[in-house]
Amino acid sequence: NPSGKSFREYERYYVPHRIITYKKHLPTLLKYRKTNKLLDLGCGYGHFLSLAKTEGWQVEGVESSDYDSQIAKRQNNVVIHRDLNNTKLTRESFDVVTLWDTIEHILDINTVIKKIRGLLRPGGAILIKTPDARIFNYKKKLFPEIFIHFYRSYIYPSNPRQHIYHFNPEYLIDLLKNYGFDNFRVEEDELFSERIIS
């Protein structure tokens, strides 16, 4: 169960790094700005929404956790939906939909990608950040066994029991292509860290 302690720990240990990542990638979304609307799926406590809002975006979030969504609403004064599939959002109304470390947690991934495709205006963008599952394929001769064990146990799956899917860039791109996305860009900001913009 969530608690004030878990929130404080998240704010202390995870948020500073995430803010750096958000600030790096937020400017790359400007070229897609037409309706000025941005949707963050799996918005958590709303830190990315807050940054995007300060840059003039009209933001909305989706967060299934009642605890997280209440914090996001209270701290950022933004609209937070609890369920993407049961929320009435206008088709083709968003310039950008973002998923920061979210896609690996989604059970019905095809339904969600299809829904996102319908919400994006023609020429809009989806930005996805997720761990790179290629680490599972690397052999011991390429990396010391202790590194592989440490990475798989502590770095790659920060929430291992909550990760339903594991993606490499090729699989994720193929998935998005099935729903009409194109013009992909893959960035590796850190070791085995993927950001895909389509």
QUINORHU-V660285 format. One record per residue. N is the residue number from 0. SS is DSSP state (alpha for helix, beta for strand, coil for the rest). PSI is psi as a letter, one per 30 degrees, with the letter a starting at -180 (999 if undefined). Layout:
N;SS;PSI / N;SS;PSI
This chain:
0;coil;k / 1;coil;l / 2;coil;l / 3;alpha;e / 4;alpha;e / 5;alpha;e / 6;alpha;e / 7;alpha;e / 8;alpha;e / 9;alpha;e / 10;alpha;e / 11;alpha;e / 12;alpha;f / 13;coil;e / 14;alpha;e / 15;alpha;e / 16;alpha;e / 17;alpha;e / 18;alpha;e / 19;alpha;e / 20;alpha;e / 21;alpha;e / 22;alpha;e / 23;alpha;e / 24;alpha;f / 25;alpha;e / 26;alpha;f / 27;alpha;f / 28;alpha;f / 29;alpha;e / 30;alpha;f / 31;alpha;g / 32;coil;j / 33;coil;e / 34;coil;f / 35;coil;g / 36;beta;k / 37;beta;k / 38;beta;k / 39;beta;j / 40;beta;k / 41;coil;h / 42;coil;f / 43;coil;b / 44;coil;g / 45;coil;g / 46;alpha;e / 47;alpha;e / 48;alpha;e / 49;alpha;e / 50;alpha;e / 51;alpha;e / 52;alpha;e / 53;alpha;f / 54;coil;g / 55;coil;g / 56;coil;k / 57;beta;j / 58;beta;k / 59;beta;l / 60;beta;l / 61;beta;k / 62;coil;j / 63;coil;f / 64;coil;k / 65;alpha;e / 66;alpha;e / 67;alpha;e / 68;alpha;e / 69;alpha;e / 70;alpha;e / 71;alpha;e / 72;alpha;e / 73;alpha;e / 74;alpha;f / 75;alpha;f / 76;coil;h / 77;coil;l / 78;beta;k / 79;beta;k / 80;beta;k / 81;coil;f / 82;coil;j / 83;coil;e / 84;coil;f / 85;coil;g / 86;coil;k / 87;coil;j / 88;coil;k / 89;coil;k / 90;coil;k / 91;coil;h / 92;coil;f / 93;beta;k / 94;beta;e / 95;beta;k / 96;beta;k / 97;beta;k / 98;beta;j / 99;beta;j / 100;coil;h / 101;coil;e / 102;alpha;e / 103;alpha;f / 104;alpha;f / 105;coil;k / 106;coil;e / 107;coil;i / 108;alpha;e / 109;alpha;e / 110;alpha;e / 111;alpha;e / 112;alpha;e / 113;alpha;e / 114;alpha;e / 115;alpha;e / 116;alpha;e / 117;alpha;f / 118;alpha;f / 119;beta;k / 120;beta;l / 121;beta;k / 122;beta;g / 123;beta;a / 124;beta;k / 125;beta;k / 126;beta;k / 127;beta;k / 128;beta;k / 129;beta;l / 130;beta;l / 131;beta;j / 132;alpha;f / 133;alpha;f / 134;alpha;f / 135;alpha;f / 136;alpha;f / 137;coil;k / 138;coil;l / 139;coil;e / 140;coil;f / 141;coil;e / 142;coil;k / 143;coil;k / 144;alpha;e / 145;alpha;e / 146;alpha;e / 147;alpha;e / 148;alpha;e / 149;alpha;e / 150;alpha;e / 151;alpha;e / 152;alpha;e / 153;alpha;f / 154;alpha;e / 155;alpha;e / 156;coil;i / 157;coil;f / 158;coil;i / 159;alpha;e / 160;alpha;f / 161;alpha;f / 162;coil;j / 163;coil;e / 164;coil;l / 165;coil;k / 166;beta;k / 167;coil;l / 168;alpha;e / 169;alpha;e / 170;alpha;e / 171;alpha;e / 172;alpha;e / 173;alpha;e / 174;alpha;e / 175;alpha;e / 176;alpha;e / 177;coil;f / 178;coil;g / 179;coil;g / 180;coil;k / 181;coil;a / 182;coil;i / 183;coil;k / 184;beta;k / 185;beta;k / 186;beta;k / 187;coil;j / 188;coil;f / 189;coil;l / 190;coil;j / 191;coil;h / 192;beta;k / 193;beta;k / 194;beta;k / 195;beta;k / 196;beta;k / 197;coil;999
